């Protein structure tokens, strides 16, 4: 057997393996889709099939007629976009400063941020509650308070990830731009940021996913069904052993996951370089 034939066979086996693995990982999604299209409130049965015998869209219709899922979607969208803007607005200049500037206490501050990020956020719950509930204006049950918590949490991740990516950009490019008369703003906006686009996109996607799926802070600091996010609203629809509808729950779960899936498919080509380079160099 020649080397070319062996390479072709190995490539066919490799592609076949990953195609099979992809189908295996899709089984839970297909299972949830089947349940959501079923009229029977049963997860397991002897005659279960991935193609329901009685396909119905009533479960999806109920989400929009009987439950305020559009309101929950709107709350999550506002929180995600606001957090994204604030977190990137803080982390991008901070990451660039840690990468390119020299100042007293630089390493100590950066190590402190890494240390703070290592602790579970649940440990700060009581302190955050005291900070948000005291003072002239209470931030409990407000989107502003929740955005501040999310942005403070994800800004540290953004700094660490993007700082590592900024380190990989040759400083000679910036020096050449300065010699040509470019200002600091022009150098950063027209040279550095376009080169760091994969890291910025990945950081933004990670922030969106975090806010979209976050449950603990949103259920703690926001009360009332009109203030629910999609994650909290999904939990309220969770079916139990006695009551609840599993088809309705799975329909809501698929609807909740759809925006994240669309965003991921749009930026997937930036994911590998944006995560690996920033993670290795940080």
N, C-alpha and C positions, 0 to 999 in steps of 0.2 A: 504493500500500500504506500503510495507516494505521500510526501509531506503535505501537498496541497489538498489531496483527498482527505487526509487525516484532519487538517484544519477545518475543512468544510463540514465534516461529520461532527467535530467538537463544537463548531458554531451552531449547528442544527440542534444538538443536544442542549446546549446552553440556552438558546432561545426557547426551545420547548420547555425547559425547566422553569424559566421565568414566566412564560405564558401560563403554565399550569399553576405556578405560585400566585399569579395575579388573580386567576379564577378562584382559587381557594380563599384568598383574602376578601374577595367580593361576596362570598357566601353569606356572611352576616347581613350585608347590605341588601342582597337579594331576598333574604329571609324577612327582613323588616319591610321591604317593599311588598312582598306577598301578603304579610299580615295586614298592612295598611289598606290593601285593596280587597280584603276579605270582609264578608258580612258576619263572620262567626267570631265571637270573642274567645278565641282559644289559641294558645301558643303551640301546643302539641296535640296531635291526634293521629290515629292509626292510618287515616287516609290523607295525610298531609301531602301537598304537592306545591312546587314552586309556582305553578300556574293555578290560581284559585278557580274553583268550579263556578262560583258566583262572584264575578268581578263587580265591584261597586266603587264609586267615587264619593259616597256619602260621608266617609270619614274626613276627607279633605274639605268637603263643603261645610261640615259642622265646625271645623276650625275657624272659618271665616264668618259664620253666621251665629254660632252659639258662644264663641270665646273671643276675647279681644286680642287675637294673635297679631293683628296689624299694629295695635298699640304697643304690644311687647316688642315687635320688630322695630318700630320707630324708636322706642327707648334704647334698645341695643345699638341701633344705627347711630343715634346721636352720641351716645357714650363712646362708641368705637371711633368715630371720626374726630370728636373733640379730644379724646385721649391721644390719638395718633398725631394730631397737629401739635399738641402741647409737648408730648414726649419727644418727638423728633426735633421740635424747636429747641429743646434743651440739650438733647443728647448729641446732635450733630456738631454744634460749635464746641461742646465740652469734649467730645471725642477728638476733634481736630486739635484742640488746645493741648490735650494730653499727648497727642502724637507728635506735634510740631513745636510746641513751646516748651521753654525751660523756666520753671519757677520754683520757689522754695516750697518744700513739702509736697512736691508733685507725686513721688512714689508713695509717700505715706497716705495721701488722700486717695490715690487709686487703689491701694491695698485695702483701705478702710471701706471703700465702696464694694469691693469684691467680698469682703467679710460680711458686710451688711446684707448683701444679696444671697449669702449662703444660709441665712436663717430663714426658717419658714415664715411666711407672711402672717400666718395665724397667730404667731406669738405677739404681733404688734396690735392685735385687735382691740384690747382694752385701752392701750395708749391712744390709738386713733379715735376711739369713741370719746375719750375725755377731751382730746384736742378739738374734735368737731362739735361737741355738745356744749362746750364752755365758750365764753367770750361774748362780745356784743351781738354776733350773728351766728345762729346755729346752722351747721351744714348737714345735720342729720335729715334724711329724707329729701335731699336735693341732689340733682345731677352734678352740680359743681363740686360738691364734696366727694362724690364717687369718682369723678374725673381726676381730681387731685390725687386720690389714693392710687388709681390705676397708673397715672402718669409718673408718679414718684416711684412706683414699683418697676415699671418697664423702662424708665429712663436709664437706670443703672445697667440693665441688659443692653440697651442701645449703645451706651458709652463703651462697654467692654467689647461688643461685637464690631462696632465701626472703628474704634481706635485701632484694633488689630488690622483692619483693612486699610486704614490711612497709612499705617506703617509700611505697607507693601508698595505704596506709590512712591516712585523715586523722587527724592527732594530736588534732584537736578532739574526736573521739569519746572518746578516752581521758581528756581533760581534763574533759569533761562527766561522765564516770563518776566521776572523783575528787571532783568537786564534790558529787555525790550520795552520797558516802561509801564508794565502792567501794575495796577494797584492791587492791594491785598484783597479787596472785594472781588475784583475781576479774576484774580488767580483762583480764589476759592470757588466762585460761582461758575466760571467758565472752564476751569481745568480740573480742580480737585473733585468737585461734586459729580460731574459727569463720569469721571474715572471710578468713583466710588458708588456708582449707581446700583450695582448688584447688591452690595451690602446694605444700602439704604432701603432698597425694595424689600429685601428679606427681613430686615428689622421691622419695617412697617407691617409686613404680613404677620410676623410673630406677635406684634402688638395687637393687631386686629383679632387674631385668633384667641389671644389671651382674654381680651375684653368680651368677645362674643361668647366664650364658654365659661366665663367666671361666674361663680355661684355664691361663695361664702360671703364676700363683701356686699354683694347686691342684695342678698336676702337679709343681711344684718342691718344695713344702713338705709334700706328703702322698704317702706311698708305700703300696703294697699295694692290690690290687683292692677290698678291703673298705672302703677310705677314699676311693675314687674318687667324684668328683662326676659329674653327668650329662654335663657337657662332656668330662671326661676319659674317662669310660666310652664316650661316643659316638666319640671318637677311636680308642679301642682296637678298636672294631668296624669301623673304616674298611676298606673293601675295597680290595685292591690289584689289580694286573694279573694276578697269578698265583693268589692265594688270596683268600678272603673272599667275603661275600655282599652284593651291592648291595641286594637286597630287604630283608635284615635291617637293613642300615645305614639305609636310608630309613625303615623302620618305626620305628627308634629315634629318628631325627631328628624325625619327626612327633610322636612321643610326648613328646620333650623340649620341643618348641615349644608344645605344647598348653596347659600352665599359663600361660605368658606371654600367649598369645593370649586366654585367658579373662579374665585380669586386665585386659588392655588394653581389651577390649570393655566391661568393667564400669565403667571410669573414663574412657572416651574423651571424655566431655563436659567433663571438667575439663582435658584435655590442652592445648588451645589457650591458654586464659587462664592456666593455671599456668605454661606455658613462656614465652609471649611477654611477658607483663607482667613476670615476674621477670627475664627476659633483657634487656629493654630498659632497665629501671630500675637494674639492678645496676651 
